[in-house]
């Protein structure tokens, strides 16, 4: 099993911050147990035995609850293949490298990239593929006459979102979401509002989530904390400069 990379950015990750301690530990252990394509067996019993072999008192209910929480915040995408459950890490290719030529687990059922204009080409990301899951509100591929509208909506989102990182992953997350105009209005409004938030304006915007992570986690539903207004520095106190000979005084600033 190749070594895995865990970056220090986990300490300031909003998605990680939503997890409890056990859920966070499960996520890290899942990272080091996934195959080279970011996939793993989705059965709770297998997850328990492989990730926590020494925790005899750990229950399947705890494991299932943690997996569900990881899926809700967008860190894990559950999918099925051949009637069996599996897990995929959607941002795997942002942090890990692919060395193996073939995955140990089946590939998620593909929804052709809805943002491609050429029907004959449906490129697949070797790490993160389109999947039909319960988290996808629109599992059916868009029709040809819908693709132009889909692309136009994504272009509007991409233009508005301040962090231009991993555009392909963002496009796939957007395609899975397939928002209509009503949801687009909500999403774009949330982006504009969060641009003014304390988190997004702090330290030059380094805490702004990747766009794919923001979409997968449905972050437009977050409550926003406004940035603190900047306070003007107080003026220095005035001092008196005296002239002993003329008994005249003048006031100057330091």
Secondary structure by P-SEA (a helix, b strand, c coil): ccbbbbccccccccccccccaaaaaaaaaaaaaccccccccccaaaaaaaaccccccccaaaaaaaaaaaaaaccccccccccbbbbbbccccccccccccccccccccccccccccccccccccccccccccccccccccccccaaaaaaaaaaaaaaacccccaaaaaaaaaaaacccaaaaaaaaaaaaaaaaccccccccccccccaaaaaaaccccbbbbcccccccccccbbbbbbbccccbbbbbcc
